[in-house]
Amino acid sequence: MRCVQLLTALLWIAGSLSPVSAQIHWKEVKSVEDFYQAYPERLKFMFDQINLDRKGLELVKKLHDQQNYVAASSALLDYYKKNGAVQKYRKPQPPKRSIRNAIADTILNNIFEIQNVKGKIPLLKNGHRDWNYKGPNNDLEWAWLSNRHSQLYAVFNAYMETGNPEYAEYADEFLRDFILKSWPYPATKTNNSVLVWRGLEVSFRAKKWSEIFYTSLGINYFNPATQLMILTSLAEHAHYNRHFHSKKGNWLTMEISALATVAAYFPEYKKSAQWMNYAIDQMFASMKKQIYPDGIQTELASHYHNVSLQNFELFHDLCREVGKKLPLEYEETLIKMFDYTAKNMRPDGSRVLNNDSDRGNEIDNNRNIILNALKKFDNPTWEYIATNGKSGTKPSQSSFFFPWAGQLVSRSDFDTQAHWSFFDVGPWGTGHQHQDKLHLSITAFGTDFLVDSGRFAYQGSVADQFRTYAKSSAAHNLVLIDDKNQNPGPTEVKAALDKTHYTIQPDYDYAFGKFDDFENLSGNAQHTRAVFYLRNGFWLVADKIKTDRPRNVKFLWHWHPEVTIKKEEKSIIGTHKKGKLSLISLSDQNFEISEIKGQLEPSVQGWYSPEYNLYSPNSMTQFSTHIDTDQYFLWLMVPESDNSAPLAIDKVDYHGDHLTLEFTRNGKNKRLVLPFEDATKVDLN
């Protein structure tokens, strides 16, 4: 097998070698004649990839067999203009106008914004842009994402919206610059130091270029040489994604969906049918490995769940377009994935900030994903969630537990001001993990109160400073035992949690989890956490620390940067202009309560990152104490606004495996039996 792959690679490299013309500068390669004069072997290589016996290519084949490559190339482009394929990308050329677009104008100056960081691409002596530029923070991630061509896509779309020729001309030159500079295609699996030919970047470009190619056929400002270069390079992109794709996870999903894109939209390539059949086998097998029965991608990061979902969806749509039938289970699983995206949605439409995820913004959010999904799948409960109850059918319950992922999403309702929380008792995940088991996030009145600290960045100066912190238990709402973080693992589970771990009732939600593996901890210790949410009322967090020796314990609570905190005797009041959240210790312990905000030394603490490369100081309140033996702790979180019902805690009693709490709310007395480890024993009366 390795010998066959090596031979294949050598053949592709031989066909990819491009003699450099001494008579024509790359910027002047615009016509078919220019392309043939400057890169004759590339043009011949392109024809080698195309099935010239395909119906409609008769003239192209005749001219090619006569070795009239210039005329054959013109005939090929004429075939694509007239064959009527891929209608969704064929758009009329907009009328010529001088309207400006601020984002596109920035890109015209070769200033690219990648994950919220702007950098000016240097120009090399030969006029090419430096596609290996890592941005102002010397960030590999910046270079990789730059080579996915979101900036090209932005300028191209700006042209279609404004009709300003400057944007089309820039996009045309951008493509010629990149494609010519990227040759020769290596035809081998590259490592992460190869910034242009890495699998993810190859996959993103293949999808964007496919769309641009068909739209450009009706645009006078796109040169024929550029279109021929796209056809030449797309064959190489497909070859890479076919032979050197990742073997698992969301990388495989993205790369194989790109292979399918080229196969579906360019059936003229000799291997398109093989590529599509291979893609179907790989995608379905990958879906079965990646997706838990409750519809969640095994990395257990909401961001990468959506990435996988959108690529599985793209593949589903491509197969429909070309009449390829997928197994029924494929669509059923896809619907489950959408269901999770709908049900973990915050009241403002954004997603869970967990593991390596971003919270999401006005465009990149769960709401938009679900509203688009509703165009294909009729699900009125998704519509109700995504529209905050303005349309659709209200789900039969407000909260949801996902037993394979071990995630409890609690809500009071589905309106914009609803209570919302996320509690994690599941496995570590198969990728992009944080050491955050038993973390709790809380939102109310349209704002976040208790937060996960976020992912910050993967590479570069931001990552150098914050990456270790972002992944650590110290960046989450957890307990540190003798200042130790959680150890990683387990990565995934083979069975769902049973009904003793969770319950969702009309009036309340409950779930518990436990963890007992801490980094370099002497002896043995176990943390058990149970979370109880009273619908439209409050959260109770019951912590049990089991230990074989005396310990120092620190309970960490991270607040959103827009929340101001006030420390009282055994509580913290977090206030936002939309409301407040009181965090109260109901335990007998004497705590040393401290606030840490924006700390870099001796260790990083008190920082929050809602999106990649964006971060700011936030308040972390720490409750520290010493225990000699097993100990119980109870925390009350009460969201309060002008309309909140009065609440009084009357009595708390601790028992071996549970506690009882008596409280008065709205003038009514209630008694709660709250177990540490058994959902079947919760009792509220």
Secondary structure, DSSP 8 states (H G I E B T S, - for coil): -HHHHHHHHHHHHHHH-----SSS-GGG--SHHHHHHH-HHHHHHHHHTB-TTSTT-HHHHHHHHTT-HHHHHHHHHHHHHHS---GGG------------HHHHHHHTTEEEETTEEEE--B-TTS-B-TT--TTTT-HHHHHHHTTTHHHHHHHHHHHHH--HHHHHHHHHHHHHHHHHH-S---S---TT-SSS-HHHHHHHHHHHHHHHHHHTT-TTS-HHHHHHHHHHHHHHHHHHHHS--SSHHHHHHHHHHHHHHHHH-TTBTTHHHHHHHHHHHHHHHHHHHB-TTS-BTT--HHHHHHHHHHHHHHHHHHHHTT----HHHHHHHHHHHHHHHHT--TTS-----SS-----SSSSHHHHHHHHTTTS--HHHHHHHTTTSSS---S-S-EEETTTTEEEEES-SSTT--EEEEE-S---SSS--S-TT-EEEEETTEEEE---B---SSHHHHHHHHHHHHSGGGSS-EEETTB-B-------SS---TTSEEE-SSEEEEEEEE--BTT-SS-EEEEEEEEEETTTEEEEEEEEEESS-EEEEEEEEB-TT-EEEE-SSEEEEEETTEEEEEEE-SS---EEEEEESB-SSS-BSEEEEETTEEEE-EEEEEEEEESS-EEEEEEEEEE-TT---EEEEEEEE-SSEEEEEEEETTEEEEEEEESS-GGG-EE-
